[in-house]
C-alpha cells in the first residue's frame, strides 16, 4: 500500500541474489496494489523448487522483502 504517488519495482531474486523476474516496475498512485508471480523467470521458463525473495523498491529505496518457498508439483 502506497501513501502517495511513487515509482515502484517488485522483483523476485534467488538465494544468490540474482534477479529471477520483475513483476512490476511503474509509477503507481496512492492505495493498495497487487501483483502475481506465475513462478516463471524473465524468459518465461518455470523456476525450480527452492527459496526466493520478493523485494519491493519504492522511489529507489528498498521498502520490504519477503521469502517465498516454491514447491514444484512437476506439471508444466
Residue pairs with C-beta under 8 A, 6 or more apart in sequence:
1 31
1 32
1 33
2 8
2 28
2 29
2 30
2 31
2 33
2 58
3 30
4 30
5 27
5 28
5 29
5 30
6 27
6 28
6 58
6 59
7 25
7 26
7 27
7 28
7 58
7 59
7 60
8 24
8 25
8 26
8 27
8 28
8 33
8 56
8 57
8 58
9 22
9 24
9 25
9 56
9 57
9 58
10 22
10 23
10 24
10 25
10 35
10 54
10 55
10 56
10 57
11 19
11 20
11 21
11 22
11 23
11 54
11 55
11 57
12 19
12 20
12 21
12 22
12 23
12 37
12 52
12 53
12 54
12 55
12 68
13 19
13 20
13 52
13 53
13 55
14 20
14 50
14 52
14 53
15 50
15 51
15 52
15 53
19 42
20 41
20 42
20 47
20 52
21 37
21 40
21 41
21 42
22 42
23 35
23 36
23 37
23 54
24 33
24 35
37 54
37 68
39 46
39 47
39 70
40 46
40 47
41 47
46 72
46 76
47 70
48 70
48 72
49 70
49 71
49 72
50 69
50 70
51 67
51 68
51 69
51 70
52 67
52 68
52 69
52 70
53 65
53 66
53 67
53 68
54 65
54 66
54 68
55 62
55 64
55 65
56 62
56 63
56 64
56 65
57 63
